[in-house]
């Protein structure tokens, strides 16, 4: 019979057993997750602040500008007054020359002058005067009487003195110069010869006819 040996194991022979205790690990994911959430919130707040700042600047740029009111100086007011006076003087001169024209035509009609025509030269370049008045008579006596009557009536009604006159010696062509208006009184044959109206064909001519009283 075989003898069975009993194997006795001592404490020394036993291999040291490592402890398999599991350390409780802290939830790192949770902590990192909370950090990320906080960072996101702060980033959102910063972007929101930036957006509001952009809106404010945009409102400032698109704000309606107030109309600038120009301050009128004393010089400007004086210049305006001077310009207004000049326009008034121009109107007065125009009306004065027209009044002179009417007075001369009426005086010529009083002495039965024939074919009375006024020529407007004011719209032409380098004009001598504003108006020409041309009329004719049948004798030297009538030419002189027309000329003297015009001179008397203008002085009486408008207090306008004649500047220059000529042609009274033979009375074929008498000229009366009132600066703005120049009167030509012809004997009929000499008027047909000189044809003064045709020299100013570009100007506007007006025939003045007698009105029935």
Protein Blocks (a to p, Z undefined) as FASTA:
>chain_A
ZZdddddddfklpccdddfbdcddddfklmmmmmmmmmmmmmmmmmmmmmmmmmmmmmmm
mpccddddddddfklmmmmmmmmmmmmmmmmmmmmmmmmmmmmmmmmmmnopahiacddf
klpghifblbdcddddfbfklmmmmmmmmmmmmmmmnopacfbdchklnomaccddehja
ccddddfklmmmnommlmmmmpccdddddddZZ
